Amino acid sequence: MIDLSRTRRGLLREIEAPDLAGDPLRDVTDTRIATTDAHVSICGHGREGLFPALKLALSERLAAVPRAQLARDLLMPLRNALGNASKHGNRGEPAKQVSVELVVTGKGVFIAVADEGAGFDVARTLRRFLEQESYFENRGTGFRNFHGGSPALELPEIESCRAYASDDCGIRYVVRVSRHDGQPAETRILTGRLHSTVAAAKADFEAATRLYDARMAKDVLIPRAVARLAREPQLVLYDFDPWMNFWEYQSYRHSYGGSFRGLRHSAKSIGRALAGLHRSEFVPRPAEPELVEPRLGEMTLRAERNLQSLPCEPTLLNHFRFSAQQVRRRELERQRTLTPIHGAFGWDCIQYGSDDRLYLYRFERCRRSDTGLDLGGFAADVLCFALANHDEAAGPQCCDIFLRSYNSRAEHPISEDDLRFYSALVLAERLRDAGCRAGVGARQLLGALDAVLCCEGRGVASEVRP
């Protein structure tokens, strides 16, 4: 660690480790590293040979630390230091080695990287760094990473934990965490989602973690996935405190004033957030078999069967078939682009937190597919909410605001006609299990479906035959 005012002994004292050479472990994969205080020495010829094993050992030992923080504060600086030692210190000479000393305790981590080179003038380099000479504008990353010399991470210690009964948002855990810096203990509220399968919990945790790290939107946040517990592998813990789902939140706002102003404002934010998700570099892992959704064509056929089984007007089914044909025709005319999508998007996947922020939630069905499925999910609930509050005109108005906001930032904008089809597709899908969604029953779903399909200018739909 580069800091002229610090010593090895002082750094070790901060993590309560003895300043002794001791009898270090020689194998970084020793299982004791994951559970007890350990002192490890390892040597190699370059970053490629040393970093993978060190990364695995540190990630396992510091599993309680958020992944993004672990990478930023420890793994990336370590990787850079190993590269500098091999390239600049040893000048790439194969006969020279890079050695790493790793000391881990319950209070922190100490890492020392050494090479066999001639060294450099630390005092002179530090002066140049503090004076912000041009050398450090695009280079000198390693010096920036290690300047300061304090332990990069500290593991929290849980003093107490209390669980509260589950609601639609999840199980609440009130956790009291002690601090190592002399500050008073802090209380955190975690939210747990108990999935029906381990595969769903794993998919939810991994997708949420990657999306949180991506920082894809400012208006709508992604809650940080904290952990999956070994004793309860179907449970995912999130570091946020949701207060109500989006339907409840909008109902609350609508009850004060009776206008849709709040929904119009939120629709803009959700549109921008979905555009950020769809153009992100997030790559969902291949879904487990029980989480795989059918392709668009299969979903369309299933939606048709749903409509045929319901006591609705034949023209409604005819309009749906016409809309599906139009979408298929447009897809043939342009290259179909699959992007990362939420996968089961609706108002129950948006939470209003106690911090007055909106959060996207429930990520177990994230996959690469048609962006219209996410947009249609949100628009479908907009239409249902407008009907539930006896204002049919407000639904299309809010959908228009939502679509314009999305298209303003989307890499692949979609048309109003496409949004109508995807909204109808989602509504027809939801008719299979009508009544299980908050505030939405079969009558509202059919009403919204009629509103989205039987709009002005659809008379030609009668030409489509069953």
C-alpha positions, 0 to 999 in steps of 0.5 A: 500500500502506498502511503508514506505515513503508514506502516505494515504494522499499523495496517495489520493492527487495523484489522486486528492481525498480528505483525508476524510472518508466522507459518503462512498457508501456501495454497490460496484455495485452502478452505480455512481462508473462507472461515477463519483468520488466515495468512497466505503467501502465493507467488507467480509470474503474472496477473493471469496466473495469480488473479483468478485464484485470489479472486475466488478466495476473496469473493468467497470470504467476503460474500457479505460485501456487495459485489459491486463494492468488492470489485471496485474497492478490492478486486480491481485494484488488486488486478491492476497491481498484479499487472503493474508488478509484472509489466512495469516492476519485472519488465515482463521478464519470465524469470522474475516472480510476483509475490502476494501476501494476503492476511484476512481476519474478521475485521478486514483484509491486508494485501501486499504485492511485491515484484523483483524489479528495481523499484521507484522513488515513492516520495517523488511519485507521491509528490507528482500525484498530489500536484496532479501532474499530467502523467496521472491524467490517463495513467497512474491508475495503480497509484490512485487505487492504493493511495491511502493504504486503509483496509478496503472493506470491512465485514458487518457483524449482525447483532440482532435480526427480527422477521415480520410477516409477509405481504405482497412486497415480501418478508421484512427483516429488521437487522441491527449491524455493528460498525468497526469504525467506532460509529453507533450500530445501524439498523437496516430493513431487508425485504425477502422474496420467498420463491417457489423453486430454487431456480427462480430464486437464483434467477431473481438474485442474479438478474437483480444483481447485474441490473443493480450494478448496471445503474441503468436508470436514475428515475426508477431504481433497482433494489440491491440483492443482498444475499441468498441464504444457504439454509433457505435457498429459495429466499432472496434478500433485498436491501430496500423497504417497499411500502406498496405496489404501484397500483396501491401507490397510484390509487392513494395518489388518485384518492387525493385530487382525483386526477391522473397527473401523478400517473402521467408523471410516473409513466414518463419515469417508467418509460425511461427506465424500461428504455435503459433496461432494453438498451443495456448490456445486461445479458440474462443467463439462460433460464431454467426450464420451468421459467422459460416463456413461450415464443411470441407466436406461441403466446399469440395462439394461446391468447387466441384460445383464451379469447375463444373460451370467454364470453366475449364478442366475436369481433374482439377476437377478430380485431386481435387476429388482425392486430397480430397479423399486422405485427407479424407483417412488420416483423418480416419487413424489418430485422427482429431485435431481441433485447434484455427484458424484465419478462413479466412486467406489470404494476405489481413489479413496481414498488414504491419505497419508504424512501419515496422512490420507485423500484423495479422488482421481481426479476426471475423471468428476465430474458432476451425477447421482444421489448413490446412484452414489457411495454404491453405489460405496463400499458395494460395496467394503465388501461385497467386502472383508468377503467377502475377509476371511471375515466376511459380517456385517461388510459390512452393519454397516459399510454401515449405519454409512456410510449413517447418517453420510452421512444425518446431514449430507446434504441429500437422504438415501437409504434402505437399499433405495436403497443396496442397489440402487445397490450392486447396480448398481455391482457389476453394472457392475464385473462387466464388467471383473472382476479389474482392481480391487485385490483384487476378482475376479468371485467376490467381486463375485458374492458381494457382489451375492448378499449385497446383493440376496438379503437377508431380506424379498425374497421378493416379488421372485419376482413380477417377470417377465423 
